[in-house]
Amino acid sequence: MNWYVVQTNINKESSVERHLNRRHFITYFPRCKNISSHARRLITVIKPLFPRYIFVKIDLYKQNWTSINYTYGVKSLLTMDNAPAKVCNS
């Protein structure tokens, strides 16, 4: 199994993560805490580390990876030469 990148529609990362988890895909959606001041108050906001992208672990031979492109909120699974572009081995 390797990691691949899914591009999402704007602000749909969390929704895509939930939908893919329901389909038994392992996902990784890194977030970072951002503290800012507004009107003399500190506001903590949790934002995606990579906006519009999440990572998904796929076994290309056992899982139907083409269904990822039809998941609500997904723009596309990043590909190279008509196959998913691998990020790294694990």
Secondary structure, DSSP 8 states (H G I E B T S, - for coil): -EEEEEEE-TT-HHHHHHHHHHTT-EEE--EEEEEEEETTEEEEEEEESSTTEEEEEE-TTTS-GGGGGGSTTEEEE-EETTEE-EEEE-
